[in-house]
Amino acid sequence: MVDSPQRTPQDDNPWRAAGLVTAIGAELAILVGLGWWLGTSFDDQNGTSYGSVTGLIVGLIAGIGSAVGLIRKYAGGKRT
């Protein structure tokens, strides 16, 4: 009989999943807030009006990238 490929068992721990969701939410909130704060500081120093929006967008992109990294780490996937 042909041996089936070995699969790692899924981790069904609900606390680990709750920790992942909490970490994603916290990182997203912190990075978006930090981007807004840095953009607002830039606006105050330079008299512009686009820094806060730009900071929000950059923070959101960084937060999404961080969330993808956390999910990959949680799922055990490797980048190919």
SULMO-V129840 format. One record per residue. N is the residue number from 1. RES is the residue in one small letter. PSI is psi in degrees with one decimal (none if undefined). OMEGA is omega in whole degrees, -180 to 180 (* if undefined). BURIAL is 1 if it has 16 or more other C-alpha atoms within 10 Angstrom, else 0. Layout:
BEGIN
n->(N/N)
res->(RES/RES)
psi->(PSI/PSI)
omega->(OMEGA/OMEGA)
burial->(BURIAL/BURIAL)
END
This chain:
BEGIN
n->(1/2/3/4/5/6/7/8/9/10/11/12/13/14/15/16/17/18/19/20/21/22/23/24/25/26/27/28/29/30/31/32/33/34/35/36/37/38/39/40/41/42/43/44/45/46/47/48/49/50/51/52/53/54/55/56/57/58/59/60/61/62/63/64/65/66/67/68/69/70/71/72/73/74/75/76/77/78/79/80)
res->(m/v/d/s/p/q/r/t/p/q/d/d/n/p/w/r/a/a/g/l/v/t/a/i/g/a/e/l/a/i/l/v/g/l/g/w/w/l/g/t/s/f/d/d/q/n/g/t/s/y/g/s/v/t/g/l/i/v/g/l/i/a/g/i/g/s/a/v/g/l/i/r/k/y/a/g/g/k/r/t)
psi->(141.8/132.2/134.8/150.2/143.1/129.1/143.1/139.2/142.8/140.9/109.4/23.0/115.2/-26.2/-35.4/-40.8/-41.0/-37.6/-39.1/-47.0/-40.9/-43.4/-41.2/-46.2/-42.6/-45.5/-41.3/-45.6/-42.6/-44.9/-39.1/-42.9/-41.3/-40.9/-42.9/-44.0/-45.2/-39.6/-39.9/-39.2/-41.2/-43.1/-43.6/-37.8/-32.0/-3.4/28.7/174.7/7.3/-6.8/-38.8/-39.6/-42.5/-41.9/-39.9/-44.5/-44.3/-41.2/-39.1/-42.3/-42.4/-38.6/-39.9/-41.9/-39.8/-40.2/-41.2/-42.2/-41.4/-41.1/-41.1/-41.7/-41.1/-42.5/-15.2/13.6/150.2/147.9/129.5/none)
omega->(-177/178/177/180/-180/177/176/180/178/178/-178/-179/-178/179/178/178/178/177/178/-179/179/-180/179/180/-179/180/179/180/-179/-178/177/178/178/177/178/-178/179/178/178/176/177/178/-178/-178/-173/179/179/180/-177/-176/-178/178/178/178/176/-179/179/178/178/178/178/178/178/177/177/178/178/178/178/180/177/179/179/-177/179/-180/177/179/-179/*)
burial->(0/0/0/0/0/0/0/0/0/0/0/0/0/0/0/0/0/0/0/1/0/0/0/1/0/0/1/1/0/0/1/1/1/1/1/1/1/1/1/1/0/1/0/0/0/0/0/0/0/0/1/1/0/1/1/1/1/1/1/1/1/1/1/1/0/1/1/0/0/1/0/0/0/0/0/0/0/0/0/0)
END
